[in-house]
Amino acid sequence: MSWDWFTSLDTKVTSAIIAGGVSFSVAIIGERWKRYNEKRLHIEKLTDEHQYEEQRKIKESISKNKVQLLNAAESLNHRIWNLSINWEKEWHSSDNPNSPSYYQISFYYRLLNFFWWVFKVDKELVYLDTTLANASDLDFIKFLRLFPDAMCQVTLFDGVNYNTQHDTDHFFRHDLEKMVSAYCQDDDFPEFQEFESKFKEDGGKITGMVKFIDDIKPNEKRLRWTRLYSLQLLIMTFSNIYGYEFQYSDATKYKEIAKVLCKHKDGKAVLSNLYTLISNMKLSNNEHIRIMSTATKAAVT
């Protein structure tokens, strides 16, 4: 196509045509750019709104149950402390397992009640996009996963002589969940008096827990002592992060429990494996985890 006609036009006309063409092109490009930006901003707005809404729901779910979980953790923490001082008195031991003492039954109760709240909060969060949780709430969620690991993971006994095929000193996850809900009704954990009554009627529902607690001591070959005090270290740290001031445990208390754990001959190996469990859960960078790790390592080196 010849452009002679165009070059033959008056320069003012060609300038006007060129200017018009440029303006038209700029207008088209500008409109497309505007639409692109509007679409991008709309998507970003929807993404931000979704993230905010999910974070709000996560925070609400945690807040709704946090106090009950902390109270259950505090109650269990006190009992485990008590055992570390009084285990030789054998209040938790019985020649007749069919006739347990108050101390034993209340021990089962505190353990099961604590894990009932752990599982309850965790299950409620399943329906939310917890990958969007803020840092503090995400660490809370990690602890919910770590607590059962402390009772169930056989890797806690890596490098130690333990037959992982039999749940002698660990719990299979589904068995633990089954025991936790054994005496529950209407999706609620019973008060102690009701629990005690139901247990006396049929204690066989939580035989695994009974065997785990009965006559537990640091100077035995079994490894359950190290598992229980690994759990306590996690409970103490969790309470330090999310609990009340009166539930706080300082470095001295961490050191005491580390020494209690290491009364068992395999305590140091298990404590090292606990750090690995924590690391695998991506909690090693948590400030309070670092305090716990530093204190416990100092206590047993």
Backbone hydrogen bonds, N-H to C=O, Kabsch-Sander energy under -0.5 kcal/mol:
donor,donor_aa,acceptor,acceptor_aa,energy
7,T,3,W,-2.3
8,S,4,D,-1.7
9,L,6,F,-1.1
13,V,10,D,-0.6
14,T,10,D,-2.4
15,S,11,T,-2.4
16,A,12,K,-1.9
17,I,13,V,-2.6
18,I,14,T,-3.0
19,A,15,S,-2.7
20,G,16,A,-2.6
21,G,17,I,-2.9
22,V,18,I,-2.8
23,S,19,A,-2.6
24,F,20,G,-2.7
25,S,21,G,-2.8
26,V,22,V,-3.1
27,A,23,S,-2.4
28,I,24,F,-2.5
29,I,25,S,-3.0
30,G,26,V,-3.2
31,E,27,A,-2.4
32,R,28,I,-2.4
33,W,29,I,-2.9
34,K,30,G,-2.5
35,R,31,E,-2.5
36,Y,32,R,-2.7
37,N,33,W,-2.7
38,E,34,K,-2.7
39,K,35,R,-2.5
40,R,36,Y,-2.7
41,L,37,N,-3.1
42,H,38,E,-2.1
43,I,39,K,-2.4
44,E,40,R,-2.6
45,K,41,L,-2.4
46,L,42,H,-2.5
47,T,43,I,-2.7
48,D,44,E,-2.7
49,E,45,K,-2.6
50,H,46,L,-2.5
51,Q,47,T,-2.6
52,Y,48,D,-2.8
53,E,49,E,-2.6
54,E,50,H,-2.7
55,Q,51,Q,-2.5
56,R,52,Y,-2.2
57,K,53,E,-2.3
58,I,54,E,-2.7
59,K,55,Q,-2.5
60,E,56,R,-2.4
61,S,57,K,-2.5
62,I,58,I,-2.4
63,S,59,K,-2.8
64,K,60,E,-2.2
65,N,61,S,-0.9
65,N,62,I,-0.8
66,K,62,I,-1.9
67,V,63,S,-0.6
69,L,65,N,-2.2
70,L,66,K,-2.8
71,N,67,V,-2.5
72,A,68,Q,-2.2
73,A,69,L,-2.4
74,E,70,L,-2.6
75,S,71,N,-2.3
76,L,72,A,-2.1
77,N,73,A,-2.7
78,H,74,E,-2.3
79,R,75,S,-1.6
80,I,76,L,-2.5
81,W,77,N,-2.3
82,N,78,H,-2.4
83,L,79,R,-2.3
84,S,80,I,-1.8
85,I,81,W,-1.1
85,I,82,N,-0.6
86,N,82,N,-2.4
87,W,83,L,-1.5
89,K,86,N,-1.8
90,E,87,W,-1.3
91,W,86,N,-0.5
93,S,90,E,-1.3
99,S,96,N,-2.4
105,I,101,S,-2.5
106,S,102,Y,-3.0
107,F,103,Y,-1.3
108,Y,104,Q,-2.4
109,Y,105,I,-2.5
110,R,106,S,-2.2
111,L,107,F,-2.1
112,L,108,Y,-2.8
113,N,109,Y,-2.9
114,F,110,R,-2.0
115,F,111,L,-2.1
116,W,112,L,-2.0
117,W,113,N,-1.8
118,V,114,F,-1.9
119,F,115,F,-2.7
120,K,116,W,-2.2
121,V,117,W,-2.4
122,D,118,V,-2.1
123,K,119,F,-2.6
124,E,120,K,-1.9
125,L,121,V,-1.5
126,V,122,D,-0.7
126,V,123,K,-0.7
127,Y,124,E,-0.7
128,L,125,L,-1.9
130,T,128,L,-1.7
132,L,129,D,-1.8
133,A,130,T,-1.4
138,L,134,N,-2.7
139,D,135,A,-2.0
140,F,136,S,-1.8
141,I,137,D,-2.1
142,K,138,L,-2.1
143,F,139,D,-2.1
144,L,140,F,-1.6
145,R,141,I,-1.2
146,L,142,K,-2.1
147,F,143,F,-2.5
149,D,145,R,-1.1
150,A,146,L,-2.0
151,M,147,F,-0.8
151,M,148,P,-0.8
152,C,148,P,-2.0
153,Q,149,D,-2.5
156,L,153,Q,-1.0
157,F,154,V,-2.1
158,D,155,T,-1.6
160,V,157,F,-2.0
162,Y,160,V,-1.2
164,T,162,Y,-1.0
166,H,163,N,-1.3
168,T,166,H,-2.0
171,F,151,M,-1.9
176,L,172,F,-2.4
177,E,173,R,-2.3
178,K,174,H,-2.2
179,M,175,D,-2.4
180,V,176,L,-2.4
181,S,177,E,-1.7
182,A,179,M,-1.0
184,C,181,S,-1.2
185,Q,188,D,-1.6
195,F,191,E,-2.5
196,E,192,F,-3.3
197,S,193,Q,-2.0
198,K,194,E,-2.5
199,F,195,F,-2.8
200,K,196,E,-2.2
201,E,197,S,-1.3
202,D,198,K,-2.2
205,K,202,D,-0.9
206,I,203,G,-1.5
207,T,204,G,-1.1
209,M,206,I,-0.5
210,V,206,I,-2.2
211,K,207,T,-2.7
212,F,208,G,-1.5
213,I,209,M,-1.9
214,D,210,V,-2.5
215,D,92,H,-0.9
216,I,213,I,-2.0
220,E,217,K,-0.7
226,T,223,L,-0.6
227,R,223,L,-1.4
228,L,224,R,-2.5
229,Y,225,W,-2.0
230,S,226,T,-1.3
231,L,227,R,-2.1
232,Q,228,L,-1.7
233,L,229,Y,-1.6
234,L,230,S,-1.5
235,I,231,L,-2.4
236,M,232,Q,-2.8
237,T,233,L,-1.9
238,F,234,L,-2.8
239,S,235,I,-2.5
240,N,236,M,-1.8
241,I,237,T,-1.7
242,Y,238,F,-2.5
243,G,239,S,-2.2
247,Q,244,Y,-1.3
248,Y,245,E,-1.6
253,K,250,D,-0.6
254,Y,250,D,-1.6
255,K,251,A,-2.3
256,E,252,T,-2.0
257,I,253,K,-2.3
258,A,254,Y,-2.4
259,K,255,K,-2.1
260,V,256,E,-2.1
261,L,257,I,-3.0
262,C,258,A,-2.1
263,K,260,V,-1.5
264,H,261,L,-1.3
267,G,264,H,-2.1
270,V,266,D,-2.1
271,L,267,G,-2.7
272,S,268,K,-2.1
273,N,269,A,-1.9
274,L,270,V,-1.9
275,Y,271,L,-1.6
276,T,272,S,-1.3
277,L,273,N,-2.2
278,I,274,L,-2.4
279,S,275,Y,-2.4
280,N,276,T,-2.8
281,M,277,L,-1.3
282,K,279,S,-1.9
283,L,278,I,-1.9
286,N,283,L,-1.8
290,R,286,N,-2.3
291,I,287,E,-1.8
292,M,288,H,-2.3
293,S,289,I,-2.9
294,T,290,R,-2.6
295,A,291,I,-2.4
296,T,292,M,-2.6
297,K,293,S,-2.3
298,A,294,T,-1.9
299,A,295,A,-1.5
300,V,296,T,-1.1
301,T,297,K,-0.7
